[in-house]
């Protein structure tokens, strides 16, 4: 569970812990398993979202999603950095857990939008909302 991960570590330590524990939140999986096509050297892979690749831009520290068929194509920005990404995912994980106890919650689009809006704010700004909306299927 990502909620047990403390974000007060260096980026490298945080990434290693996420991968060592093979943390998954919804369709996000932190893993270093190899993909068919290689990423450009300016990115460090941190995981996958379904088949697509989650990576960190080494220069800017941005977390991005990269097309698994075109590893030079950034599909979108996900978070300002790995720490903010982890904190944003904690809200998504908590929502998934609550919706397991309350079937109606997962059908409550207003509740989902509140969670995704807050997650994108934690991730850096509303430019990242597309990713968190996609995680909840809205």
C-alpha positions as CSV (number, residue, x, y, z in Angstrom):
1,X,0.0,0.0,0.0
2,X,1.3,3.4,-1.0
3,X,-0.2,5.0,2.2
4,X,2.6,3.3,4.2
5,X,5.3,5.0,2.1
6,X,6.9,8.0,3.7
7,X,7.7,10.8,1.3
8,X,10.4,12.4,3.3
9,X,13.2,10.5,1.5
10,X,15.4,11.5,-1.4
11,X,13.8,10.9,-4.8
12,X,16.2,7.9,-5.5
13,X,15.3,6.3,-2.1
14,X,11.6,6.8,-2.7
15,X,11.7,5.3,-6.2
16,X,13.7,2.3,-5.0
17,X,11.3,1.6,-2.1
18,X,8.3,1.9,-4.4
19,X,9.8,-0.6,-6.9
20,X,11.2,-3.0,-4.3
21,X,7.8,-3.3,-2.7
22,X,6.2,-3.4,-6.2
23,X,3.5,-0.9,-5.1
24,X,0.3,-0.8,-7.1
25,X,-2.4,1.8,-7.0
26,X,-5.2,1.0,-9.5
27,X,-3.6,0.7,-12.9
28,X,-0.3,2.3,-11.7
29,X,2.4,-0.2,-11.0
30,X,5.9,0.8,-9.7
31,X,8.3,-1.6,-11.5
32,X,11.5,-1.6,-13.3
33,X,10.6,-4.5,-15.6
34,X,11.9,-3.9,-19.1
35,X,9.6,-2.7,-21.9
36,X,9.9,-3.8,-25.5
37,X,11.2,-0.5,-26.6
38,X,13.9,1.6,-24.8
39,X,13.3,4.9,-23.3
40,X,15.4,7.9,-24.4
41,X,18.3,8.4,-21.9
42,X,16.7,11.6,-20.6
43,X,14.1,9.5,-18.8
44,X,14.2,7.1,-15.8
45,X,11.4,4.5,-15.8
46,X,9.5,4.2,-12.5
47,X,6.6,2.1,-13.6
48,X,3.7,1.5,-15.8
49,X,0.2,2.6,-16.2
50,X,-1.4,-0.4,-17.9
51,X,1.1,-0.8,-20.9
52,X,2.3,2.8,-21.0
53,X,5.4,3.9,-19.2
54,X,5.7,6.1,-16.2
55,X,9.0,7.9,-16.1
56,X,10.8,10.8,-14.6
57,X,12.4,13.5,-16.9
58,X,15.9,13.5,-15.5
59,X,16.4,17.3,-16.1
60,X,13.1,18.6,-14.8
61,X,12.1,15.8,-12.3
62,X,8.6,15.8,-13.9
63,X,6.7,12.5,-13.8
64,X,5.3,11.8,-17.2
65,X,3.5,9.1,-19.0
66,X,5.1,7.8,-22.2
67,X,3.5,5.8,-25.0
68,X,4.8,2.2,-24.9
69,X,4.7,2.0,-28.7
70,X,6.6,5.3,-29.1
71,X,9.0,5.9,-26.2
72,X,9.9,9.3,-27.5
73,X,6.2,10.5,-27.3
74,X,5.1,12.0,-23.9
75,X,1.4,11.4,-23.6
76,X,1.2,13.9,-20.7
77,X,2.6,15.2,-17.5
78,X,1.5,13.4,-14.3
79,X,3.2,15.3,-11.4
80,X,5.8,17.9,-10.7
81,X,8.1,15.2,-9.0
82,X,8.0,11.7,-7.5
83,X,7.2,13.0,-4.0
84,X,4.1,14.8,-5.2
85,X,3.1,11.9,-7.3
86,X,3.2,9.5,-4.3
87,X,1.2,12.0,-2.2
88,X,-1.4,12.4,-5.0
89,X,-1.7,8.6,-5.3
90,X,-2.4,8.2,-1.6
91,X,-5.7,10.0,-2.1
92,X,-6.6,7.8,-5.0
93,X,-5.8,4.7,-3.0
94,X,-7.8,5.9,-0.1
95,X,-10.8,6.5,-2.4
96,X,-10.5,3.0,-3.8
97,X,-10.5,1.6,-0.3
98,X,-13.5,3.6,0.8
99,X,-15.4,2.6,-2.4
100,X,-14.8,-1.1,-1.5
101,X,-16.8,-0.5,1.6
102,X,-19.4,1.7,0.0
103,X,-20.5,0.5,-3.5
104,X,-22.4,3.8,-4.2
105,X,-19.2,5.9,-3.7
106,X,-17.6,4.5,-6.8
107,X,-20.7,5.6,-8.8
108,X,-20.6,9.1,-7.2
109,X,-19.0,11.3,-9.9
110,X,-19.0,14.4,-7.7
111,X,-17.0,12.5,-5.0
112,X,-14.6,11.2,-7.7
113,X,-14.1,14.7,-9.1
114,X,-13.3,16.1,-5.7
115,X,-10.7,13.4,-5.2
116,X,-9.1,13.8,-8.6
117,X,-9.1,17.6,-8.3
118,X,-7.3,17.4,-5.0
119,X,-4.9,14.8,-6.3
120,X,-4.0,16.9,-9.2
121,X,-3.4,19.9,-6.9
122,X,-1.1,17.8,-4.8
123,X,0.7,16.6,-7.9
124,X,1.4,20.2,-8.8
125,X,-1.5,21.8,-10.5
126,X,-4.7,21.2,-12.5
127,X,-2.7,20.5,-15.7
128,X,-2.4,17.0,-14.2
129,X,-6.1,16.4,-13.7
130,X,-6.4,14.3,-16.9
131,X,-4.3,11.6,-15.4
132,X,-6.2,11.3,-12.1
133,X,-9.6,11.5,-13.9
134,X,-8.4,8.6,-16.1
135,X,-7.4,6.6,-13.0
136,X,-11.0,6.8,-11.8
137,X,-12.6,6.5,-15.2
138,X,-14.1,9.9,-15.5
